[in-house]
């Protein structure tokens, strides 16, 4: 498990550093794992795209003021959950959104969660769109609003630097050097100047 100190410091740097790390989900005695391929940073004090821009505190945003490493799970369009991890010191609303994953362990269960079939039954469209979006990540990893405000240190949902840290076998394809790119975030055209911040990071 990554130390809580990983989630302190500058949120934008944390979002970049999170790419290539691993999301681990333990549910019902089963472990799911995926490598993070895409993230976005949200910083309340300067970012109109952040739910807590300007320090706005509501029942929905309260989790953003929690200690670093806390899970922040919210709904978009009333349908899809999005998973974030709170960053910076308590009381400073900021978080990193997990936008994309590559499955790394128990692929069949992740596929069942997404498409009600095993991995080898996925068609080309389903493979391309397996976990390439925040709602898809949450669907595949069975993340819902019950995990909102889950504190740092929970074994239900956490990040680690390697699969071995979670007791899982490594994957040869993950040994290659990381090439992380930056770009504008997606779906925030309403956010004024913040829509142009290059705070999306991806492999």
N, C-alpha and C positions, 0 to 999 in steps of 0.2 A: 504494500500500500504506500502511495506517495505520502511523504510527511505533510502535516498541515501547513508547514512553512512554504510549501510549493505554491499555495494559493494566496500568499501574501505578496506584496510588491505591486508592480505595474500590471494592470489587467491585460493590456494589449500584449505585453511580453509573455504573460502566462498563456494567453490564447495561442500564441505561436508555439510556445514550448509544449503545449498539450497535444499538438499534432504528432502522431507517432506513438503516443502513450496508449494504454489499454483500458477499456471500460470493462469492469467485471460485475456481473449480476448474479447473485445467488438467490434462487427462489425454489421452494419446495424440494430442497435437497439436490437441485440441479444447478450447475454453473454454466453461465453463458459468458463468452468473451469476444470482444471485437477491438480492432485497432482503430484509433481515431484518425480519420482522414481529412476532416474539415471542422473548423471552429469559427465562431464569431465573438468578438469582445463587445461588451456593453458597459459603459461607465456613466453612472447617473449624474455626476456633478457637471458634465460637459456635453452629454449625449442625448439629443432629443428622441432618439430611437429607444432609449432605455425606459422601462416602465416606471422607474423611480427618478426620472430626470428632475433636477432641481431639488432633490430630497423629498419627493412626493411619497407620502406614507399612506397606504390603504391596506385593507385586509389582503388584497392580492399581492402587493409589493413588500409586505412586512418581511418576508423571508430574505429579501435582498439586503436587509440590514443585519442579518445573522452572522455568526462567526465564519471565517473562511473555510471552504470545503463543504459547507452545507449544500444539500441538493435543493434547487429551485425548479419546480415542475409546474408549468401553467398550460392552459388550454388556448389553442388558436382556432378561430372559426367555430368554437363550441364543440369541436370534434377531436382534434389531434393534440396530443401532449407534446411538450418540448422540454428537454432536459438541459439544465444549466448547473454549473457549480459556482457558488458565491466566492468572490475574491476580495482582496484587500482587507483592511482592519474592520472589526465590527462597527456598525454604524455608518460605514461608507458604502452606499449601494452600488455594487458592480458585480458582474458575473460573466462567465464564458458559456456560450451555447454550444452544445455538441450537434453539429450539422450533419456529419457523415461518419460511417464506420465501415470497416471491412471485417466480415465475420472471421473468427479465429478458433472458436471452440463450440461444439454442439451446434453445428450448422443446421442440422435437420430440425432441431427444436426452434431455432430462430426462423427458419423457413416456414414451419408450421404456424408460428405466431403471425407471420406476415401474410402468407398465401395459402395456408391450410394444406400444404403438401411438403414432401421432403425435398432436400436441396437438388437431388438429381432429377426431379420432376419439374423444376423451374424452366420456363421458356426463356428465350433470349431477352424479351422485354423485362420480365421479372428479375432476371439476373442483373440487368443494367440498372434497374431501379430498386434494388434490394434494400439498401440502407443509405441511400444518397439523399437524405433530407431529415430534418429533426423529428417530424412525425413518424417517419418510417423507422428511425432509430428506436423511438419509444415503443412502437408496435412490436418490432422484432425482439426487443429486450424486456417486454412486459413491464414497462415503466408507466405508471399512471399517477394521478394526483395524490394517491395515498402515500407516495414517497416524498411529496413536497415537505420541506423543512427537515428531512432526514439529516441528522447531525453527522459531522465529520467523524470518521472512525467506524461507521456501521459496516458490517460485512455483507449487508444486503446489496449495496451498490457503492463501488469505489473505483479509483483509478490506480494503476500501477505502472511502473516503468518497463516491466517485462512480463511475459507470460509465466516465467519461472517463479516470479514473486508470488503469483497466485497458485503455485503448485501445478501448473499446466505445461505441456510440452511446447518448446519453442517452434517457430515456423521458419524454415530456411529463407523464404522470400522477405522476411523482415530484417535480414542481416545487411541488406543493401543500404548505402548512405541515404539519408533523408534529403529531399529537395522540396522545401516548403516555399510556396508562393503566397503573395498577398494580393488582395483585391477589395473592391467595394462589397459591402454586405448586401444581402438579397431581401427584397420585399419591404423596403423602408423608404419609399419615395416621399412619404409624408414628413420626413424628419429634418427638413431644412438642410442646412449645411452638413449635418451629420450623415446624410445619405452618401456623401462622397468620401467619408473616412475610409482608408484602406485597412479595415479591421477584420477582414475575413482571411483566414489562413487555410491552405489546403495542400495536399500532396499532389 
